[in-house]
Amino acid sequence: MSENLASNPILELTPQPVPALEPPPQPAVVELAAVPKPPKRAWRLPAAIAALGVLASGGLGGLLYVNTGQRDAARNQLAATRTQLASTRSELDTTTANLGSTQNALDAAGVRARYVSFYIADSGRTNTSVANFLNECTSTSYSSCRSDAQQILDDLKAFQADRSKLSVPTDLANADTMLKDSLSAAIAAVQEFITGADNGKADQIDDGWNKFEAARLSLAKAETALGAAIK
């Protein structure tokens, strides 16, 4: 065959153009649908609950702290109030006691003042009657002597009655007892004197007179004791 080719000069090999190669077709891009993400609600809800719990616990903690502080403050205020009340009550008791002492002192002063006033009035009246009696009985007028003796008797009885109605100050108790006994003795003596004078019995008149003089001496001692105590 090579010989045929060589002996056949007409036959020439003409290069044939190489056809352009077309690029291979690109594979079609298939768009895949986006895979949906799983919902986050499953973990958002517990997280929200937890967040609320944290907030609530914080709020409750703060509220508890505030309430505890307010409670402690209230307790301290209550304790202070109780202390103040106790102090006030103590001061009130002291004031009441002082008022009681003052009232007792005023009462004692009132008792003393009334007793002194009574003694001055009744003793003055009785002493005047005794002086009149002594002056009249030195005369020869029986009627005047009898009248003055009756006046002494009435004044002595009034003196004793007034004394028995009064409260006696403690420091005047002994002198008051002396006064009471002296008045009783003087009343008995004057009564005996009047009875003897009315019945014309000289011995009874003398006995009544002597007893009256002794009673006068006792009255003078009682008045001296009272005067010293009153001063």
C-alpha positions as CSV (number, residue, x, y, z in Angstrom):
1,M,0.0,0.0,0.0
2,S,2.9,2.2,0.7
3,E,4.0,1.5,-2.7
4,N,0.7,2.6,-4.1
5,L,0.9,5.7,-2.2
6,A,4.4,6.4,-3.3
7,S,3.7,5.6,-7.0
8,N,0.6,7.7,-7.0
9,P,1.7,11.2,-6.8
10,I,-1.7,12.6,-7.2
11,L,-2.7,11.2,-4.1
12,E,-1.9,13.8,-1.5
13,L,-2.9,13.8,1.9
14,T,-4.7,16.9,2.7
15,P,-5.0,17.6,6.4
16,Q,-8.5,17.6,7.5
17,P,-9.5,20.3,10.0
18,V,-10.2,18.9,13.3
19,P,-13.7,19.7,14.4
20,A,-13.9,21.9,17.5
21,L,-14.9,20.0,20.4
22,E,-17.9,21.3,22.3
23,P,-17.6,21.4,26.0
24,P,-19.3,18.7,27.7
25,P,-22.7,19.7,29.0
26,Q,-22.7,20.9,32.5
27,P,-24.9,18.9,34.9
28,A,-28.0,20.7,35.8
29,V,-27.8,22.2,39.3
30,V,-30.6,20.9,41.3
31,E,-31.6,23.3,44.1
32,L,-32.3,21.5,47.2
33,A,-35.1,22.8,49.4
34,A,-33.9,24.3,52.6
35,V,-34.3,21.9,55.4
36,P,-36.4,23.7,58.0
37,K,-34.7,24.3,61.3
38,P,-36.3,22.6,64.3
39,P,-38.4,25.0,66.3
40,K,-36.7,26.5,69.3
41,R,-39.9,26.7,71.4
42,A,-38.9,23.5,73.1
43,W,-36.0,25.2,74.9
44,R,-37.3,28.8,74.9
45,L,-40.2,28.0,77.2
46,P,-38.1,26.4,80.0
47,A,-35.5,29.2,79.6
48,A,-38.3,31.7,80.0
49,I,-39.6,29.9,83.0
50,A,-36.1,29.8,84.4
51,A,-35.7,33.5,83.7
52,L,-38.9,34.2,85.4
53,G,-37.9,32.1,88.3
54,V,-34.6,34.0,88.7
55,L,-36.5,37.3,88.5
56,A,-39.1,36.1,90.9
57,S,-36.6,34.7,93.3
58,G,-34.6,37.9,93.1
59,G,-37.8,40.0,93.6
60,L,-39.0,37.8,96.4
61,G,-35.6,37.9,98.0
62,G,-35.5,41.6,97.9
63,L,-39.1,41.8,99.2
64,L,-38.2,39.4,102.0
65,Y,-35.2,41.5,102.8
66,V,-37.3,44.6,102.9
67,N,-40.0,43.0,104.9
68,T,-37.5,41.6,107.3
69,G,-35.9,45.0,107.7
70,Q,-39.3,46.5,108.3
71,R,-40.2,43.8,110.8
72,D,-37.0,44.3,112.7
73,A,-37.5,48.1,112.7
74,A,-41.0,47.6,113.9
75,R,-39.8,45.3,116.7
76,N,-37.2,47.8,117.7
77,Q,-39.7,50.6,117.7
78,L,-42.1,48.4,119.8
79,A,-39.3,47.7,122.2
80,A,-38.5,51.4,122.5
81,T,-42.2,52.2,122.9
82,R,-42.5,49.6,125.7
83,T,-39.4,51.0,127.4
84,Q,-40.8,54.5,127.1
85,L,-44.2,53.3,128.5
86,A,-42.4,51.6,131.4
87,S,-40.5,54.8,132.1
88,T,-43.7,56.9,131.9
89,R,-45.5,54.5,134.1
90,S,-42.7,54.6,136.7
91,E,-42.8,58.4,136.5
92,L,-46.6,58.3,136.9
93,D,-46.3,56.0,139.9
94,T,-43.7,58.3,141.5
95,T,-45.9,61.3,140.8
96,T,-48.9,59.5,142.2
97,A,-46.9,58.6,145.3
98,N,-45.8,62.2,145.7
99,L,-49.3,63.4,145.2
100,G,-50.4,60.9,147.8
101,S,-47.7,62.1,150.2
102,T,-48.7,65.7,149.5
103,Q,-52.4,64.9,150.1
104,N,-51.5,63.1,153.3
105,A,-49.5,66.1,154.4
106,L,-52.4,68.4,153.5
107,D,-54.9,66.2,155.3
108,A,-52.7,66.1,158.4
109,A,-52.3,69.9,158.2
110,G,-56.0,70.3,157.9
111,V,-56.7,68.0,160.9
112,R,-54.2,70.0,162.9
113,A,-55.6,73.3,161.9
114,R,-59.2,72.2,162.8
115,Y,-58.1,70.9,166.2
116,V,-56.2,74.0,167.1
117,S,-59.1,76.2,166.0
118,F,-61.5,74.2,168.1
119,Y,-59.2,74.3,171.1
120,I,-58.7,78.0,171.0
121,A,-62.4,78.7,170.7
122,D,-63.7,76.3,173.3
123,S,-60.9,76.8,175.9
124,G,-61.3,80.6,175.6
125,R,-65.1,80.3,176.2
126,T,-64.7,77.9,179.1
127,N,-61.9,80.0,180.8
128,T,-64.2,83.1,180.7
129,S,-67.1,81.1,182.3
130,V,-64.7,79.9,185.1
131,A,-63.5,83.4,185.7
132,N,-67.0,84.7,186.0
133,F,-68.0,81.8,188.3
134,L,-65.0,82.5,190.7
135,N,-65.9,86.2,190.8
136,E,-69.6,85.7,191.4
137,C,-69.3,82.9,194.0
138,T,-67.2,85.2,196.3
139,S,-70.2,87.4,196.7
140,T,-73.3,86.7,198.8
141,S,-75.6,86.4,195.7
142,Y,-76.5,82.7,195.5
143,S,-78.5,83.2,192.2
144,S,-75.5,84.6,190.4
145,C,-73.2,81.9,191.7
146,R,-75.7,79.2,190.6
147,S,-76.1,80.7,187.2
148,D,-72.4,81.0,186.6
149,A,-71.9,77.4,187.7
150,Q,-74.5,76.2,185.2
151,Q,-72.8,78.2,182.5
152,I,-69.5,76.5,183.3
153,L,-71.2,73.1,183.2
154,D,-72.7,73.9,179.8
155,D,-69.4,75.1,178.4
156,L,-67.5,72.2,179.7
157,K,-69.9,69.7,178.1
158,A,-69.7,71.6,174.8
159,F,-65.9,71.6,175.0
160,Q,-66.0,67.8,175.5
161,A,-68.5,67.2,172.8
162,D,-66.6,69.3,170.2
163,R,-63.4,67.5,171.1
164,S,-64.9,64.1,170.6
165,K,-66.0,65.0,167.1
166,L,-62.6,65.9,165.8
167,S,-59.7,63.8,164.5
168,V,-56.7,64.3,166.8
169,P,-53.3,64.9,165.3
170,T,-50.8,62.2,166.2
171,D,-48.4,64.5,168.0
172,L,-51.3,65.9,170.1
173,A,-52.7,62.6,171.1
174,N,-51.2,62.5,174.7
175,A,-52.2,66.1,175.4
176,D,-55.7,65.4,174.0
177,T,-56.1,62.5,176.4
178,M,-55.1,64.7,179.3
179,L,-57.7,67.3,178.1
180,K,-60.4,64.7,177.8
181,D,-59.8,63.3,181.4
182,S,-59.6,66.8,182.8
183,L,-62.9,67.9,181.2
184,S,-64.7,64.8,182.5
185,A,-63.4,65.5,186.0
186,A,-64.4,69.2,185.8
187,I,-67.9,68.3,184.5
188,A,-68.5,65.8,187.4
189,A,-67.2,68.3,190.0
190,V,-69.4,71.2,188.8
191,Q,-72.4,68.9,188.6
192,E,-71.8,67.8,192.2
193,F,-71.4,71.5,193.3
194,I,-74.7,72.4,191.7
195,T,-76.6,69.5,193.2
196,G,-75.3,70.4,196.7
197,A,-76.2,74.0,196.2
198,D,-79.7,73.1,195.0
199,N,-80.2,70.8,197.9
200,G,-78.6,73.0,200.5
201,K,-75.9,70.4,201.4
202,A,-72.7,72.1,202.4
203,D,-70.6,69.0,202.4
204,Q,-71.6,68.3,198.8
205,I,-70.9,71.9,197.8
206,D,-67.4,71.7,199.5
207,D,-66.6,68.3,197.9
208,G,-67.7,69.6,194.4
209,W,-65.7,72.7,194.9
210,N,-62.5,70.8,195.9
211,K,-62.9,68.4,193.0
212,F,-63.4,71.3,190.6
213,E,-60.1,72.9,191.8
214,A,-58.3,69.7,191.2
215,A,-59.9,69.4,187.7
216,R,-58.8,73.0,187.0
217,L,-55.2,72.1,187.8
218,S,-55.5,69.1,185.4
219,L,-57.0,71.3,182.7
220,A,-54.1,73.8,183.1
221,K,-51.6,70.9,182.7
222,A,-53.4,69.7,179.6
223,E,-53.5,73.2,178.1
224,T,-49.8,73.6,178.8
225,A,-49.1,70.3,177.0
226,L,-51.3,71.3,174.0
227,G,-49.7,74.8,173.8
228,A,-46.2,73.3,173.7
229,A,-47.2,70.7,171.0
230,I,-49.1,73.3,168.9
231,K,-46.0,75.6,168.8
